Amino acid sequence: MSTTLEKTAEIEREPAGSSTPTVDGASAKTPSGPGRVSLWFRTHGGDLLWLLPVLLVSGVVNFLNVGGSPQRIDDEGTYTAQAWAVTHLGELAHYTYWYDHPPLGWLQIAGYTQLTGAFERWDVAVLAGREAVLVAALISIVLLWALARRLGMSRFASAATGLVFAVSPLALQFHRTVYLDNIAVPWLLLAFFLATNRRGQLAAFAGSALAFGIAVLTKETFLLALPILAWVMLRSARRETRRYTLSVAASILVLIGGSYLLLAAVKGELLSGADRVSLMEGITFQLASRESSGSIADPDSLINRTLSMWWQLDPVFIVVSLIAAVYALLLPRLRPYAVLVLAMTAFMFRPGGYLPVPYVIMLIPFGALLIAGAADSAVVRFRHKSATRRGLAAGFVAVAAVGAIVAVPLWSTQLRGFVLADLDAPLRGAEQWLDENATTDQRIIVDDAMWVDLVRAGWDRDNVIWYYKLDTDPAVQADSPNGWRDADYVVTTDSMRTFPGAFPQVQEAIDNSVVVASFGTGPQAVEVRRVTIDGAEQAAISQEDAVAQRAQLGAQLATNPAVVLTGADRDRLVAGQIDVRIISVLAAVAGTGSVSVAGFPVVDGEGDESFRQLEVSAIGGSPVAEGGRVTPEGRAFLDSLTGAYEPTEVAVSDDTVVLRYPISLQPVLP
């Protein structure tokens, strides 16, 4: 009984011609037109029966609750904002483009959103970007399947490759995150698939070089895979045409790389110069001047935090894929991909290097390929090879079996979190708070994950400051001559809190601000902070004075029989928790008649220590609203509120009116 690997090898050794090999080894004339389509479905129908369920499972698992988990992060906000700038602003980026990454990645995202209307479908802009990268993941599964079959893996193993790639918690975390690496992966897989082609190699190798060039211009770190791709091409190339096909592929790759240099040269930004960005500065930053990720021996280093995050997501995938890579060194067809995984893993630990968090994205598809391919080969070898090789095969089969047993409960727990948890609620809450309580002429320092949403909500783009740019972009600094003092709010996320000393102006804004709304806890916490020019310490003193004043005035008002309220609300007045403007309004109304207070509703995110909303049900014994409409008595009451006592928002329910006053850090009466 011949193995799938051997059958594929036999097919690949067939010379190119007008005949097509059939399953039993016979050949037949290749039909044209509808007959060719029919033949293709007859030949590949079995593959589709295995592949389509994998795509279905992957689509459901990846898209389910995509807006809830994981929480949006600054990087994906940046790439989404750059794509949005391309389609909506006609610019290459929403700030000065400084060649930190080639632009082709977000140009592809922009093209997808433009063709599909993704930005119009989602209230949260980052989710349009997530949709694009998840579609890229589905395309990657198809290409991974094709590559697995090209390498002689069985349909079962090829399907397993796609499933591992789709549902590993490590993969799922990154598939749902807008990283340029996710856009580059299908291009890299296409490059390897075409590089293994045995027929029409001139076109195939040219296509492979083109796909690899696109991958590199999507994310520059994919250039690390070039030696392995060259190795695969060299192994696959026919001896009689090798020099020609490889030369054409190399030329195409050089031309693609040269196009990026040409872009910079045309813009006059190839070489460093005064008062301008340059490609050379971007390359220097990425390769030399970027801060090291530290030592693996340092528990507080960036590399330790990154590796710990990967490990917590899926230790089974990490361990089994590395073991599979070592075992696959014995398998000629899988050896290049084993070397790729092992070499890039070793590269992570180079002294003084920087390890990006999404670095693992390029390794995930090849890790899945090696796990399934090594297991598939081990089963075959155990049945047909010598005792020595059977022992090695049996050992890996045992490792794979143990990994599967451990992975089932671990993956189940992790996947429940992905499909059920709403980790992004704090960010949405902060955005809603700003939309309802801040004004669009106020300047806000934000995580880039919020940038597009706030601009779409009405803020001028110059009033929404991506925190990274306040310390690094001269154009932003020119618009903020007073630095952090020109900002009204700063919204802090885990991204801002991770590097407290890296951005001095941002840190000053945080240090000189007070929390006015808070959403979530732990790493997902998001705080809306009001910047105070006199400093946070003085603001705290002012707040203490304000509480004391409110407590004094509230205690007096609480004894007024004309103010009808519950015992709990009376206690809030006495405790100094009610906004001084509300106290003044109630006192004024009580001077002319009675006022019935239905409550002091809490503004979402502000907790129960300060109340700036007033819900009124009756004035002088007459209702202020009936059936959702304001009564004449209610209208007279609202019209009397002018100047500092005029609310910023009035909401009418069936029989009450709710007034909301703006944030105030002043301790005295208006």
C-alpha positions in Angstrom: 0.0 0.0 0.0 1.6 3.3 -1.1 1.4 6.3 1.1 -0.1 9.7 0.2 3.3 11.2 0.3 4.5 8.6 -2.3 1.5 9.2 -4.6 2.0 12.9 -4.6 5.7 12.4 -5.4 4.7 10.3 -8.4 2.3 12.9 -9.7 4.8 15.7 -9.3 7.4 13.7 -11.3 5.0 13.6 -14.3 6.2 15.8 -17.1 4.2 18.8 -18.1 1.9 18.0 -21.0 -1.6 17.8 -22.3 -2.6 14.8 -20.2 -3.8 14.9 -16.6 -3.0 12.1 -14.1 -6.1 10.4 -12.6 -6.4 8.7 -9.2 -5.4 5.3 -10.5 -2.4 6.6 -12.4 -3.9 6.6 -15.9 -4.0 9.7 -18.0 -6.6 11.4 -20.0 -6.8 14.3 -22.3 -7.5 17.5 -20.5 -10.9 18.8 -21.6 -11.7 22.5 -22.0 -14.5 24.8 -21.0 -17.3 23.3 -18.9 -15.7 19.9 -19.2 -12.6 21.2 -17.4 -14.7 22.6 -14.6 -16.5 19.3 -14.3 -13.2 17.4 -14.2 -11.9 19.7 -11.5 -14.9 19.1 -9.3 -14.6 15.3 -9.8 -10.9 15.4 -9.0 -11.1 17.8 -6.0 -14.6 17.1 -4.7 -13.2 15.0 -1.9 -10.9 17.8 -0.9 -13.8 20.2 -0.7 -15.8 17.9 1.5 -12.9 18.1 4.0 -12.0 21.8 3.5 -15.4 23.4 3.7 -16.2 22.2 7.2 -12.9 23.5 8.4 -13.7 26.9 6.9 -17.1 26.9 8.4 -15.8 26.1 11.9 -13.1 28.7 11.5 -15.5 31.3 10.4 -17.9 30.7 13.3 -15.2 30.5 16.0 -13.3 33.6 14.7 -16.2 35.9 14.0 -18.4 35.0 17.0 -18.1 37.9 19.6 -15.3 39.5 17.6 -16.3 42.9 19.1 -16.1 41.6 22.7 -12.8 39.7 22.9 -10.0 40.6 23.0 -10.1 44.2 24.0 -9.0 46.7 21.4 -5.3 47.7 21.6 -3.4 50.7 20.4 -1.6 49.0 17.5 -4.7 47.8 15.8 -6.2 51.2 16.3 -3.2 52.6 14.5 -3.5 50.3 11.4 -7.2 50.8 11.3 -6.9 54.6 11.5 -4.3 54.6 8.7 -6.6 52.5 6.5 -9.5 54.9 7.3 -7.2 57.9 6.5 -6.6 56.3 3.0 -10.3 55.9 2.2 -11.7 59.0 4.0 -8.9 61.6 4.1 -7.0 60.6 0.9 -3.8 60.4 3.0 -1.3 57.6 3.6 -1.8 57.9 7.4 -3.8 59.9 9.9 -0.6 61.5 11.1 2.8 62.1 9.4 3.8 58.9 7.7 7.4 58.2 8.8 8.2 54.8 7.3 7.9 52.8 10.4 6.3 50.1 8.3 5.7 49.8 4.5 2.2 51.1 3.8 1.0 48.1 1.7 -0.6 46.3 4.7 -3.1 49.0 5.6 -3.6 49.8 1.9 -5.0 46.3 1.6 -7.2 46.8 4.6 -8.4 50.1 3.1 -9.1 48.4 -0.2 -11.2 45.7 1.6 -13.2 48.2 3.6 -13.8 50.3 0.5 -15.0 47.3 -1.5 -17.2 45.9 1.3 -18.3 49.0 3.1 -16.9 47.6 6.3 -16.4 51.0 8.0 -20.1 51.8 7.5 -21.2 48.5 8.9 -19.5 48.9 12.3 -19.9 51.5 14.9 -16.5 50.7 16.3 -14.0 51.3 13.5 -11.4 48.7 14.6 -14.0 46.0 14.0 -13.9 46.9 10.3 -10.2 46.2 10.5 -10.8 42.9 12.4 -13.2 41.8 9.7 -10.5 42.3 7.1 -7.8 40.3 9.0 -10.3 37.5 9.7 -11.1 37.2 6.0 -7.3 37.0 5.5 -7.2 34.2 8.1 -9.9 32.2 6.1 -7.8 32.7 2.9 -4.8 31.5 4.8 -6.6 28.3 5.7 -7.3 27.5 2.1 -3.7 28.1 1.2 -2.5 26.1 4.1 -4.7 23.3 3.0 -3.3 23.5 -0.5 0.3 23.6 0.8 -0.3 20.6 3.0 -1.8 18.6 0.1 1.1 19.7 -2.1 3.5 18.3 0.6 1.8 14.9 0.4 -0.3 15.1 3.6 -3.5 13.2 3.9 -6.9 14.9 3.8 -7.3 14.3 7.4 -4.0 15.8 8.3 -4.6 18.8 6.0 -7.9 19.4 7.7 -6.2 19.1 11.1 -3.7 21.7 10.0 -6.5 24.1 9.2 -8.3 23.4 12.4 -5.2 23.9 14.6 -4.4 27.1 12.8 -8.0 28.3 13.2 -8.9 27.4 16.8 -5.7 27.4 18.8 -6.2 30.1 21.5 -2.8 31.6 20.5 -3.9 31.8 16.9 -7.4 33.0 17.7 -6.0 35.9 19.9 -3.9 37.2 17.0 -6.4 36.4 14.2 -8.8 38.7 15.9 -6.3 41.5 16.2 -5.6 44.0 13.5 -1.9 43.3 12.9 -0.2 43.7 9.5 1.3 40.3 10.0 -2.2 38.8 9.5 -2.5 40.4 6.1 1.0 39.2 5.2 0.4 35.5 6.1 -1.7 34.5 3.1 0.9 36.1 0.8 3.7 34.2 2.5 1.7 30.9 2.2 1.0 31.6 -1.4 4.7 32.2 -2.0 5.6 28.8 -0.5 2.8 27.0 -2.4 3.9 28.4 -5.7 7.5 27.7 -4.9 6.7 24.0 -4.6 5.1 23.9 -8.1 6.6 21.4 -10.5 4.9 22.5 -13.6 5.0 25.9 -15.4 7.8 26.9 -13.0 8.6 30.2 -14.7 5.1 31.6 -14.0 4.9 29.8 -10.6 8.3 31.1 -9.4 7.5 34.6 -10.7 4.2 34.5 -8.8 6.0 33.2 -5.7 8.4 36.1 -5.8 5.6 38.6 -6.3 3.6 37.1 -3.4 6.7 37.2 -1.2 7.4 40.7 -2.1 3.9 41.7 -1.2 4.2 39.9 2.1 7.4 41.8 2.9 5.9 45.2 1.9 3.0 44.3 4.1 5.2 43.5 7.2 8.9 43.8 6.8 9.8 41.1 9.4 8.6 38.5 6.9 11.9 39.1 5.0 13.3 36.6 7.5 11.6 33.8 5.6 13.5 34.6 2.4 16.4 32.0 2.9 13.8 29.2 3.4 11.8 30.3 0.4 14.9 30.3 -1.7 15.8 26.8 -0.4 12.3 25.5 -1.3 12.6 27.1 -4.8 16.0 25.6 -5.3 14.8 22.1 -4.3 11.7 22.3 -6.5 13.4 23.9 -9.6 13.9 21.6 -12.6 17.6 21.3 -13.3 17.3 22.3 -17.0 15.5 25.6 -16.3 16.7 26.3 -12.8 19.0 29.2 -13.6 16.4 31.0 -15.7 13.4 30.5 -13.3 15.4 31.5 -10.2 16.9 34.6 -12.0 13.4 35.8 -13.0 12.1 35.3 -9.4 15.1 37.1 -7.9 14.6 40.0 -10.4 10.9 40.4 -9.6 11.7 40.4 -5.8 14.4 43.1 -6.3 12.0 45.2 -8.4 9.3 45.0 -5.7 11.7 46.0 -3.0 12.9 48.8 -5.2 9.4 50.2 -5.6 9.4 51.0 -1.9 12.7 52.9 -2.3 11.3 54.6 -5.3 8.3 55.8 -3.3 10.5 57.4 -0.7 12.8 58.9 -3.4 9.9 60.5 -5.3 8.7 62.1 -2.1 12.2 63.3 -1.3 12.2 61.2 1.8 14.8 58.5 1.0 17.7 59.9 3.0 17.7 61.7 6.3 17.4 65.5 6.4 16.4 68.4 8.6 12.7 68.7 9.4 11.6 65.7 7.4 10.9 62.0 7.8 12.9 59.5 5.8 13.0 55.8 4.9 16.6 55.6 6.3 15.4 56.8 9.7 12.6 54.3 9.7 15.0 51.4 8.8 17.5 52.6 11.4 14.7 52.7 14.1 13.5 49.2 13.3 16.9 47.6 13.0 19.2 49.5 15.4 17.7 52.2 17.6 14.6 50.4 18.9 14.8 49.7 22.5 15.8 46.1 23.3 13.2 43.7 24.7 15.7 42.8 27.4 16.9 39.5 28.7 14.9 36.3 29.2 16.5 36.1 32.6 14.8 39.4 33.7 11.3 38.7 34.8 10.3 42.3 34.2 11.7 42.5 30.7 9.5 43.0 27.6 10.6 39.6 26.1 9.5 37.9 29.3 6.1 39.6 29.3 5.6 38.8 25.6 6.6 35.1 26.0 4.4 34.8 29.1 1.4 36.1 27.2 2.0 33.6 24.4 2.4 30.8 26.9 -0.7 31.6 28.9 -2.7 31.5 25.7 -1.6 28.1 24.5 1.4 26.2 26.0 0.3 23.0 24.3 0.6 24.5 20.8 4.0 26.0 21.6 5.5 22.8 23.0 4.1 20.4 20.5 4.9 22.6 17.5 8.6 22.8 18.6 8.8 19.1 19.2 7.2 18.5 15.8 9.7 20.9 14.2 12.6 18.8 15.7 11.0 15.6 14.5 10.3 17.1 11.0 14.0 17.6 10.5 14.0 13.9 9.6 11.3 14.4 6.9 12.6 15.9 3.7 9.4 17.5 2.5 8.8 19.2 5.9 12.4 20.0 6.7 12.4 23.5 5.3 9.4 24.5 7.4 11.0 22.9 10.5 14.1 24.9 9.9 12.0 28.0 9.5 10.2 27.5 12.8 13.4 26.6 14.8 15.5 29.3 13.2 12.9 32.0 13.9 12.4 30.8 17.4 16.2 31.0 18.0 16.2 34.5 16.4 13.9 35.7 19.2 16.6 35.3 21.8 19.4 37.2 20.0 21.2 39.5 22.4 19.9 43.1 22.5 17.1 42.4 20.0 13.6 43.7 20.0 10.7 41.1 20.0 7.4 42.4 18.6 4.3 40.9 20.2 2.9 39.8 16.8 6.2 38.1 15.8 4.5 34.7 16.6 1.9 35.3 13.8 4.3 34.2 11.1 5.1 31.0 13.0 1.6 29.9 13.8 0.7 28.5 10.3 3.9 26.6 10.0 3.6 25.3 13.6 0.2 23.9 12.7 1.5 22.5 9.4 4.3 20.7 11.3 2.1 19.3 14.0 -0.3 17.7 11.6 2.3 16.8 9.0 4.7 15.2 11.5 1.8 13.2 13.1 0.6 12.1 9.6 4.1 11.0 8.7 4.8 9.3 12.0 1.7 7.1 11.6 2.8 6.0 8.2 6.4 5.4 9.3 5.2 3.4 12.3 3.3 1.1 10.0 5.9 0.7 7.2 9.4 1.6 8.4 12.3 0.0 10.3 12.3 -0.6 14.0 14.4 2.5 14.7 12.3 4.8 12.8 9.2 3.2 14.1 10.4 4.0 17.6 10.8 7.7 16.8 7.5 7.8 15.0 5.8 6.1 18.0 7.4 8.7 20.3 6.0 11.6 18.3 2.6 10.0 18.0 2.6 9.6 21.8 3.5 13.3 22.2 0.8 14.4 19.8 -1.8 12.2 21.6 -0.8 13.7 25.0 -0.9 17.2 23.5 -4.4 16.5 22.2 -5.6 15.2 25.5 -4.3 18.3 27.3 -5.4 20.7 24.7 -9.1 19.8 24.7 -10.0 21.1 28.2 -7.5 24.0 27.9 -8.7 25.1 24.5 -12.4 24.7 25.6 -11.8 27.1 28.5 -10.0 29.6 26.4 -12.5 29.5 23.6 -15.4 30.1 26.0 -13.7 33.3 27.0 -13.3 34.4 23.4 -17.0 33.8 22.5 -18.6 34.9 25.8 -16.4 37.6 27.4 -16.9 41.3 26.7 -13.5 42.7 27.4 -14.0 45.7 25.1 -16.9 47.1 27.2 -14.6 49.5 29.1 -13.4 51.1 25.9 -16.9 51.4 24.5 -18.0 52.9 27.9 -15.3 55.5 27.8 -16.2 56.5 24.2 -19.8 56.8 25.1 -19.0 58.9 28.2 -16.9 61.3 26.1 -19.6 61.5 23.5 -22.2 62.4 26.1 -20.2 64.5 28.5 -17.3 66.2 26.6 -17.7 68.7 23.9 -16.1 68.4 20.4 -14.0 71.6 20.9 -12.2 70.0 23.8 -8.8 68.3 23.2 -8.4 64.7 24.2 -5.3 62.5 24.5 -6.3 59.0 23.6 -5.2 55.4 22.8 -5.3 55.1 19.0 -7.9 52.4 19.2 -10.4 55.3 19.9 -9.1 57.8 17.3 -11.4 57.0 14.4 -14.5 56.6 16.5 -14.1 60.0 18.1 -13.4 61.7 14.8 -16.5 60.1 13.3 -18.4 61.3 16.4 -17.7 64.9 15.5 -14.3 65.8 17.0 -11.9 67.7 14.8 -8.9 65.3 14.0 -6.6 67.9 15.6 -8.5 67.7 18.9 -8.1 63.9 19.1 -4.4 63.3 19.9 -2.9 59.9 19.7 -0.8 59.8 22.8 2.3 58.4 21.0 2.4 61.5 18.8 2.3 64.1 21.5 6.0 63.3 22.3 7.2 62.2 18.9 5.5 64.2 16.1 6.7 67.8 15.5 3.4 68.6 13.6 1.3 67.6 16.7 3.7 69.5 19.0 3.2 72.6 16.9 -0.5 72.3 17.4 0.0 71.9 21.2 2.5 74.7 22.0 1.8 74.3 25.7 2.2 70.5 25.6 0.0 68.6 27.9 -1.6 71.8 29.2 -3.5 72.2 25.9 -5.4 69.0 26.6 -8.7 68.8 28.4 -8.9 65.1 28.9 -6.6 62.1 28.8 -8.1 58.6 28.5 -5.7 56.0 29.9 -5.5 52.4 28.8 -3.2 49.5 29.5 -1.1 50.6 26.5 -0.5 54.0 28.1 0.3 52.5 31.5 2.8 49.9 30.1 5.6 52.5 29.4 5.1 55.2 32.1 8.4 56.9 31.4 8.5 56.6 27.6 6.2 59.6 26.8 7.0 62.5 29.2 4.2 64.8 28.0 1.6 62.1 28.3 2.8 61.2 31.7 2.6 64.9 32.8 -1.0 64.9 31.6 -1.8 61.8 33.6 0.0 63.1 36.7 -1.9 66.4 36.5 -5.4 65.0 36.1 -8.1 63.5 38.1 -10.3 60.6 37.3 -13.9 61.6 36.4 -15.0 58.2 35.0 -13.7 54.7 35.2 -14.6 51.6 33.3 -13.5 48.0 33.9 -10.8 46.6 36.1 -7.3 45.2 35.9 -5.5 45.4 32.5 -8.8 46.1 30.7 -9.5 49.2 32.9 -10.0 52.5 31.0 -10.0 55.8 32.9 -11.3 59.2 31.7 -9.2 61.8 33.4 -9.8 65.6 33.5 -6.6 67.5 33.0 -6.1 70.2 35.7 -3.6 73.0 35.0 -2.9 73.5 38.7 -1.9 69.8 39.1 -3.6 66.8 40.6 -2.6 67.6 44.1 -4.3 71.0 44.1 -7.3 69.4 42.3 -7.6 66.9 45.2 -7.6 69.7 47.7 -10.2 71.6 45.7 -12.3 68.4 45.6 -12.1 68.0 49.4 -13.2 71.6 49.7 -16.1 71.0 47.3 -17.3 67.9 49.2 -17.2 69.9 52.5 -19.2 72.7 50.9 -21.7 70.3 49.3 -22.1 68.5 52.7 -22.9 71.8 54.5 -25.4 73.0 51.9 -26.9 69.5 51.5 -27.5 69.1 55.2 -29.5 72.4 55.2 -31.5 71.4 52.1 -32.2 67.9 53.6 -34.2 69.5 56.4 -36.4 71.5 54.0 -39.9 69.8 54.0 -40.6 71.2 50.6 -38.0 68.9 49.1 -39.5 65.4 48.8 -36.9 62.7 48.4 -36.1 59.2 49.7 -34.0 58.4 52.7 -31.1 57.2 50.6 -31.1 60.4 48.5 -31.3 62.5 51.7 -28.2 60.7 53.0 -26.4 61.5 49.7 -27.2 65.2 50.3 -25.8 65.1 53.8 -22.7 63.3 52.7 -21.8 66.0 50.2 -22.2 63.7 47.1 -24.7 65.9 45.2 -23.4 68.4 42.7 -23.6 72.0 44.1 -25.6 73.2 41.1 -28.3 70.6 41.8 -28.4 71.7 45.4 -28.9 75.3 44.3 -31.7 74.4 41.9 -33.6 72.4 44.5 -33.2 75.2 47.0 -34.5 77.8 44.6 -37.5 75.7 43.6 -38.3 74.8 47.2 -38.4 78.5 48.0 -41.6 78.9 45.9 -43.2 75.5 46.4 -42.6 71.8 46.7 -40.3 69.7 44.5 -40.5 65.9 44.3 -37.1 64.3 43.6 -37.3 60.8 42.0 -33.6 60.3 42.4 -30.0 61.3 41.6 -29.1 58.8 38.7 -25.5 57.8 38.4 -23.7 58.6 35.2 -22.2 55.4 33.8 -18.5 55.1 34.8 -18.7 57.7 37.6 -19.5 55.5 40.6 -21.6 56.6 43.5 -19.4 59.2 45.2 -20.5 62.1 43.0 -23.9 62.7 41.4 -24.5 65.4 38.8 -27.9 64.2 37.5 -31.3 65.2 39.0 -34.5 63.3 38.3 -37.6 65.4 39.1 -41.2 64.0 39.1 -43.3 67.0 40.3 -43.1 70.7 40.9 -45.7 72.3 43.3 -47.6 69.0 43.3 -47.9 69.0 39.5 -46.1 66.4 37.3 -43.3 67.6 35.1 -44.0 65.0 32.4 -46.8 62.8 31.3 -46.6 60.0 28.7 -43.1 61.0 27.8 -44.0 64.7 27.1 -43.1 67.7 29.3 -46.1 69.3 30.9 -46.5 73.1 31.1 -45.3 73.1 34.7 -42.2 71.1 33.6 -41.5 73.4 30.7 -41.7 76.5 33.0 -39.3 74.7 35.4 -36.8 74.0 32.6 -37.1 77.5 31.1 -36.1 78.9 34.5 -32.7 77.1 34.4 -30.4 79.6 32.8 -26.7 80.4 32.9 -24.6 78.2 35.1 -27.7 76.3 36.1 -28.7 75.3 32.6 -28.2 71.5 32.2 -26.2 70.2 29.3 -28.8 67.4 28.7 -32.5 66.9 29.4 -34.0 63.4 29.2 -37.8 62.8 29.5 -39.2 59.5 30.6 -42.9 58.7 31.1 -43.4 60.8 34.1 -40.0 62.3 35.1 -37.4 64.7 33.7 -33.7 64.0 34.2 -31.2 66.9 34.1 -27.5 66.3 33.6 -24.9 68.9 34.5 -21.3 69.0 33.1 -18.2 68.0 34.9 -17.0 70.7 37.3 -13.9 70.7 39.4 -14.8 74.0 41.1 -15.4 74.0 44.9 -17.6 77.1 44.9 -21.1 77.9 43.8 -21.4 79.1 40.2 
